[in-house]
């Protein structure tokens, strides 16, 4: 190998290490509630996003949609257990303090999301494309409303 190739390779490795070092801080909190909370929301999105794409672009496929809805059904209640006290708001969390200072409104938003999610899963199980589309939008709206109040961008 030529010296210039080795130099480029070495600089590339250094760049990769620097980018990796600039990542999020580690979650060293006992029980790692932020890590679990964030993973639970990612698990929800692994089924919710493909259903949205199907409704917007691919065309409704009742059987595939129902399969994804069942995955969503196993995930949509999970994150809430990881919103402990205000001590669970630390980097890399994007949760706002209002979750704990306005706990009643947060609980109201959570219950609205859960209710919309249950309705959504029922619609998917019924394989009713009109109900599914409306219920999907209702869940999406609940997510947006909660994020506006309780999540930093």
FENZI-V137679 format. One record per pair of residues at least 24 apart in sequence whose ideal C-beta (glycine too) atoms are under 10 Angstrom apart, sorted by the first residue. I is the first residue (numbers start at 0). J is the second residue. D is the distance in Angstrom with one decimal. If there is no record, write none. Layout:
{{I;J;D} {I;J;D}}
This chain:
{{22;91;8.9} {23;90;7.0} {23;91;3.9} {23;92;9.9} {24;89;8.4} {24;90;4.7} {24;91;5.9} {25;90;9.4} {25;91;8.7} {26;89;8.0} {26;90;8.5} {26;91;6.9} {26;92;8.8} {27;89;9.2} {28;83;9.4} {28;86;7.8} {28;87;7.1} {28;89;6.3} {28;92;9.6} {29;86;9.7} {30;81;8.5} {30;83;8.2} {30;87;8.9} {31;81;8.8} {31;87;9.7} {32;78;10.0} {32;80;8.7} {32;81;4.4} {32;82;7.7} {32;83;5.4} {32;84;9.5} {32;86;8.8} {32;87;4.3} {32;88;9.5} {32;89;9.2} {32;92;8.7} {33;81;7.5} {33;82;9.8} {33;83;9.8} {33;87;6.4} {33;88;8.1} {33;89;6.6} {33;90;8.1} {33;91;6.3} {33;92;4.6} {33;93;9.2} {33;94;8.0} {34;81;8.6} {34;91;8.4} {34;92;9.6} {35;77;8.4} {35;78;8.1} {35;80;8.1} {35;81;4.7} {35;87;9.8} {36;77;8.8} {36;78;5.2} {36;79;8.6} {36;80;8.5} {36;81;3.6} {36;82;6.6} {36;83;9.2} {36;87;7.6} {36;92;7.6} {36;94;8.0} {37;78;8.3} {37;81;8.6} {37;91;7.5} {37;92;7.9} {37;93;8.6} {37;94;9.9} {38;77;8.8} {38;78;8.7} {38;81;8.9} {39;74;6.8} {39;75;9.1} {39;76;9.0} {39;77;4.1} {39;78;3.8} {39;79;8.4} {39;80;8.2} {39;81;6.5} {40;74;8.8} {40;75;9.8} {40;77;8.6} {40;78;5.3} {40;81;9.5} {40;142;9.5} {40;150;10.0} {41;74;9.3} {41;78;9.6} {42;70;8.3} {42;71;9.1} {42;73;8.4} {42;74;4.5} {42;75;9.2} {42;77;6.9} {42;78;8.6} {43;70;9.1} {43;71;6.5} {43;73;9.7} {43;74;4.7} {43;75;5.7} {43;76;9.6} {43;77;7.7} {43;78;7.3} {43;116;8.9} {43;138;9.7} {43;142;9.0} {44;71;9.4} {44;74;8.9} {44;142;9.6} {45;70;7.1} {45;71;8.7} {45;74;7.8} {46;70;4.0} {46;71;4.1} {46;72;8.6} {46;73;8.8} {46;74;6.8} {46;75;9.1} {47;71;5.8} {47;74;8.7} {47;75;8.4} {47;116;9.4} {47;119;9.2} {47;135;8.3} {47;138;7.4} {47;139;8.3} {47;142;8.5} {50;119;8.9} {50;123;7.9} {50;131;8.2} {50;135;6.4} {50;138;9.5} {51;135;6.6} {51;136;9.4} {51;138;9.7} {51;139;7.3} {53;131;9.5} {53;135;9.5} {54;128;8.6} {54;131;7.4} {54;132;5.7} {54;135;5.9} {54;136;8.8} {55;132;9.8} {55;135;9.7} {58;128;9.5} {59;126;9.1} {59;127;9.9} {59;128;4.6} {59;129;9.6} {59;131;6.8} {59;132;7.7} {60;126;10.0} {60;128;9.8} {61;123;8.4} {61;125;9.4} {61;126;4.1} {61;127;8.7} {61;128;7.2} {61;131;8.3} {62;126;7.8} {64;122;9.6} {64;123;5.7} {64;124;9.9} {64;126;7.7} {64;128;8.5} {64;131;6.5} {64;135;9.3} {65;120;9.2} {65;122;9.9} {65;123;5.2} {65;124;6.2} {65;125;9.0} {65;126;6.2} {65;131;9.2} {66;123;9.1} {67;123;7.8} {68;116;9.7} {68;119;7.1} {68;120;5.3} {68;121;9.2} {68;122;8.2} {68;123;3.3} {68;124;6.9} {68;126;9.8} {68;131;8.2} {68;134;9.5} {68;135;9.5} {69;120;7.7} {69;123;8.0} {69;124;8.2} {71;116;7.3} {71;119;7.6} {71;120;6.7} {71;123;8.0} {71;138;8.8} {72;116;7.9} {72;117;8.6} {72;119;8.9} {72;120;4.7} {72;121;9.7} {72;123;8.5} {72;124;8.9} {73;120;10.0} {74;116;9.5} {75;112;7.7} {75;113;7.1} {75;115;9.4} {75;116;4.4} {75;117;8.5} {75;119;8.7} {75;120;8.0} {75;138;8.3} {76;109;9.7} {76;112;9.6} {76;113;6.6} {76;116;7.9} {76;117;9.6} {78;109;9.2} {78;112;9.8} {79;105;9.7} {79;106;9.5} {79;109;5.9} {79;110;9.9} {79;112;9.0} {79;113;8.1} {82;106;10.0} {82;109;8.4} {82;149;9.4} {92;150;9.4} {92;151;8.6} {93;146;9.1} {93;149;9.4} {93;150;5.3} {93;151;4.6} {93;152;7.5} {94;149;6.5} {94;150;6.5} {94;151;7.6} {95;146;9.8} {95;148;7.5} {95;149;5.3} {95;150;6.4} {95;151;5.9} {96;149;9.3} {96;151;10.0} {97;148;6.3} {97;149;5.7} {97;150;9.6} {98;145;9.5} {98;148;8.9} {98;149;5.1} {98;150;8.9} {99;149;9.9} {101;148;8.0} {101;149;8.4} {104;145;9.5} {104;148;7.0} {104;149;8.4} {105;145;7.9} {105;148;8.0} {105;149;6.0} {107;145;9.7} {108;141;7.1} {108;142;9.6} {108;144;6.5} {108;145;4.4} {108;146;9.5} {108;147;9.8} {108;148;7.0} {108;149;7.0} {109;141;9.1} {109;145;7.5} {109;149;9.5} {110;141;9.7} {111;137;9.1} {111;138;9.8} {111;140;9.2} {111;141;5.3} {111;144;7.8} {111;145;8.2} {112;137;9.5} {112;138;7.1} {112;140;9.6} {112;141;4.2} {112;142;6.9} {112;144;8.7} {112;145;6.4} {113;138;9.9} {113;141;8.8} {114;138;9.8} {114;141;8.5} {115;139;8.9} {115;140;7.7} {115;141;4.8} {115;142;9.0} {116;141;8.0} {116;142;9.8}}
